[in-house]
Amino acid sequence: MVRIRLRRMGLKKQPTYRIVIADQRSSRNGGFIENIGNYNPRTEPPTNVVNEERALYWLSVGAQPSEAIINILNRTGTMARFERLKKGESMEALVAEANAAKAAGLTTPVSVKTSRPAPAAGQSWKKAKEAAS
């Protein structure tokens, strides 16, 4: 079965994730079919970037999203668009709507820098946050 799931990237204690299409049997960071976005929990607010067209395509052909991906797709509005796709709306119209929402700035702005400090060796993220304040 094909799954939509997160693939961990980044350094120790500084995770970023790619949203990938992968076979269920492959390991977390193993082979994948396609990269459709990314998720960075270290920014304020967390950054969610999803290629709507490819996400809707893979959902329409039966790819199963993981629980974390369902939460991300709900935040970006992709799951609501998928429900409308299942009811009969055209994919082109839904993708155009998603692109218009991104252009109008209705989605969360994407930050290229992380706003949370990286923890030092042996330090928890809470202590790193207190030291930065």
C-alpha contacts under 8 A as a table, 3 or more apart, distances in Angstrom:
res1	aa1	res2	aa2	distance
1	M	23	D	5.99
1	M	24	Q	5.64
1	M	63	A	7.30
1	M	64	Q	7.83
2	V	21	I	6.83
2	V	22	A	5.73
2	V	23	D	4.64
2	V	24	Q	5.73
2	V	62	G	7.62
2	V	63	A	5.01
2	V	64	Q	6.44
3	R	21	I	5.77
3	R	22	A	5.46
3	R	23	D	6.01
3	R	24	Q	5.72
3	R	63	A	5.19
3	R	64	Q	4.71
3	R	65	P	5.59
3	R	66	S	7.00
4	I	19	I	6.91
4	I	20	V	5.72
4	I	21	I	4.65
4	I	22	A	6.44
4	I	63	A	6.41
4	I	64	Q	5.97
4	I	65	P	4.47
4	I	66	S	6.19
4	I	69	I	6.95
5	R	19	I	5.74
5	R	20	V	5.63
5	R	21	I	6.56
5	R	22	A	7.33
5	R	65	P	6.22
5	R	66	S	5.50
5	R	68	A	7.52
5	R	69	I	6.05
6	L	17	Y	5.81
6	L	18	R	5.59
6	L	19	I	4.82
6	L	20	V	6.16
6	L	28	R	7.59
6	L	68	A	7.75
6	L	69	I	7.21
7	R	17	Y	5.31
7	R	18	R	5.06
7	R	19	I	6.37
7	R	20	V	6.68
7	R	28	R	5.93
7	R	29	N	5.52
8	R	15	P	6.51
8	R	16	T	6.09
8	R	17	Y	4.59
8	R	18	R	6.58
8	R	28	R	7.56
8	R	29	N	6.60
9	M	15	P	5.91
9	M	16	T	5.16
9	M	17	Y	5.40
9	M	18	R	7.12
10	G	14	Q	5.80
10	G	15	P	4.97
10	G	16	T	5.53
10	G	17	Y	7.85
11	L	14	Q	5.14
11	L	15	P	6.39
12	K	15	P	7.03
13	K	118	A	7.52
13	K	119	P	7.28
14	Q	42	R	7.50
14	Q	118	A	6.64
15	P	40	N	7.34
15	P	41	P	7.48
15	P	42	R	7.51
16	T	38	N	7.62
16	T	39	Y	6.16
16	T	40	N	4.76
16	T	41	P	6.70
16	T	42	R	7.57
17	Y	38	N	5.63
17	Y	39	Y	5.08
17	Y	40	N	6.22
18	R	35	N	6.84
18	R	36	I	7.70
18	R	37	G	5.85
18	R	38	N	4.17
18	R	39	Y	6.14
19	I	35	N	5.99
19	I	36	I	5.66
19	I	37	G	4.90
19	I	38	N	5.17
19	I	39	Y	7.09
19	I	50	V	7.75
19	I	69	I	7.76
20	V	32	F	6.49
20	V	33	I	7.22
20	V	34	E	5.64
20	V	35	N	4.42
20	V	36	I	5.75
20	V	37	G	7.17
21	I	32	F	5.89
21	I	33	I	5.35
21	I	34	E	5.17
21	I	35	N	6.43
21	I	36	I	7.44
21	I	63	A	7.92
22	A	26	S	6.99
22	A	31	G	6.94
22	A	32	F	4.33
22	A	33	I	5.33
22	A	34	E	7.30
23	D	26	S	5.60
23	D	32	F	6.89
23	D	33	I	7.67
26	S	30	G	5.68
26	S	31	G	6.39
26	S	32	F	7.79
27	S	30	G	4.71
27	S	31	G	7.47
32	F	35	N	7.65
36	I	50	V	6.01
36	I	51	N	5.33
36	I	54	R	6.47
36	I	55	A	6.71
37	G	48	N	7.73
37	G	49	V	5.24
37	G	50	V	4.34
37	G	51	N	5.83
38	N	47	T	7.88
38	N	48	N	6.16
38	N	49	V	5.29
38	N	50	V	6.59
39	Y	46	P	7.27
39	Y	47	T	5.54
39	Y	48	N	4.72
39	Y	49	V	6.38
40	N	43	T	6.34
40	N	46	P	5.67
40	N	47	T	4.98
40	N	48	N	6.72
41	P	44	E	7.87
41	P	45	P	7.80
41	P	46	P	4.58
41	P	47	T	6.50
42	R	46	P	6.26
42	R	114	T	5.74
42	R	115	S	6.83
42	R	116	R	5.85
43	T	46	P	4.84
43	T	47	T	6.33
43	T	111	S	6.84
43	T	113	K	7.19
43	T	114	T	4.70
43	T	115	S	5.27
43	T	116	R	6.46
44	E	47	T	7.71
44	E	114	T	7.59
44	E	115	S	6.27
44	E	116	R	7.73
45	P	108	T	7.67
47	T	108	T	7.44
47	T	109	P	7.68
47	T	110	V	5.78
47	T	111	S	6.90
48	N	72	I	6.87
48	N	76	T	7.20
48	N	108	T	7.96
48	N	110	V	7.71
49	V	110	V	7.94
50	V	55	A	7.32
50	V	73	L	7.99
50	V	76	T	7.69
51	N	54	R	5.68
51	N	55	A	6.15
52	E	55	A	5.07
52	E	56	L	5.98
52	E	78	T	6.63
52	E	95	V	6.32
52	E	98	A	7.00
53	E	56	L	5.36
53	E	57	Y	6.18
53	E	91	M	7.70
53	E	95	V	5.78
54	R	57	Y	4.94
54	R	58	W	6.13
55	A	58	W	5.29
55	A	59	L	6.12
55	A	78	T	7.74
56	L	59	L	5.11
56	L	60	S	5.98
56	L	78	T	7.36
56	L	81	R	7.99
56	L	82	F	6.15
56	L	91	M	7.70
57	Y	60	S	5.11
57	Y	61	V	6.41
58	W	61	V	5.26
58	W	62	G	6.48
58	W	63	A	5.46
59	L	62	G	5.29
59	L	63	A	5.05
59	L	64	Q	6.93
59	L	65	P	7.90
59	L	82	F	7.47
60	S	63	A	7.39
60	S	82	F	7.76
60	S	86	K	7.88
65	P	68	A	7.99
65	P	69	I	5.69
65	P	70	I	6.03
66	S	69	I	5.17
66	S	70	I	6.23
67	E	70	I	5.08
67	E	71	N	6.50
68	A	71	N	5.24
68	A	72	I	6.43
69	I	72	I	4.96
69	I	73	L	5.96
70	I	73	L	5.12
70	I	74	N	6.04
70	I	79	M	7.49
71	N	74	N	5.12
71	N	75	R	6.34
72	I	75	R	5.14
72	I	76	T	6.38
73	L	76	T	5.15
73	L	77	G	5.98
73	L	78	T	5.04
73	L	79	M	5.55
74	N	77	G	5.07
74	N	78	T	6.16
74	N	79	M	5.41
74	N	80	A	7.08
75	R	78	T	7.83
76	T	107	T	7.14
77	G	80	A	5.44
77	G	81	R	6.45
78	T	81	R	5.04
78	T	82	F	6.11
79	M	82	F	4.89
79	M	83	E	6.29
80	A	83	E	5.18
80	A	84	R	6.46
81	R	84	R	5.03
81	R	85	L	6.12
81	R	94	L	6.42
82	F	85	L	4.81
82	F	86	K	6.24
83	E	86	K	5.15
83	E	87	K	6.46
84	R	87	K	5.02
84	R	88	G	6.60
84	R	89	E	5.95
85	L	88	G	5.30
85	L	89	E	4.91
85	L	90	S	6.40
85	L	91	M	6.47
85	L	94	L	7.67
86	K	89	E	7.35
89	E	93	A	7.35
89	E	94	L	7.47
90	S	93	A	5.50
90	S	94	L	6.58
91	M	94	L	5.12
91	M	95	V	6.09
92	E	95	V	5.20
92	E	96	A	6.08
93	A	96	A	5.10
93	A	97	E	6.17
94	L	97	E	5.02
94	L	98	A	6.27
95	V	98	A	5.03
95	V	99	N	6.16
96	A	99	N	5.10
96	A	100	A	6.09
97	E	100	A	5.07
97	E	101	A	6.20
98	A	101	A	5.10
98	A	102	K	6.34
99	N	102	K	5.11
99	N	103	A	6.17
100	A	103	A	5.03
100	A	104	A	6.03
101	A	104	A	5.13
101	A	105	G	6.23
101	A	106	L	5.32
101	A	107	T	6.58
102	K	105	G	5.19
102	K	106	L	6.09
102	K	107	T	5.77
103	A	106	L	7.75
105	G	108	T	7.29
105	G	109	P	7.09
111	S	114	T	7.11
114	T	117	P	7.54
116	R	129	K	6.95
117	P	125	W	7.81
117	P	128	A	6.26
117	P	129	K	6.37
117	P	132	A	7.04
118	A	125	W	7.26
118	A	128	A	6.92
119	P	122	G	7.83
119	P	123	Q	5.62
119	P	124	S	6.15
119	P	125	W	5.36
119	P	127	K	7.74
119	P	128	A	5.18
120	A	123	Q	5.26
120	A	124	S	7.85
120	A	128	A	7.22
123	Q	127	K	6.49
123	Q	128	A	6.86
124	S	127	K	5.44
124	S	128	A	6.45
125	W	128	A	4.96
125	W	129	K	6.11
126	K	129	K	5.10
126	K	130	E	6.27
127	K	130	E	5.03
127	K	131	A	6.10
128	A	131	A	5.11
128	A	132	A	6.27
129	K	132	A	5.20
129	K	133	S	6.42
130	E	133	S	5.22
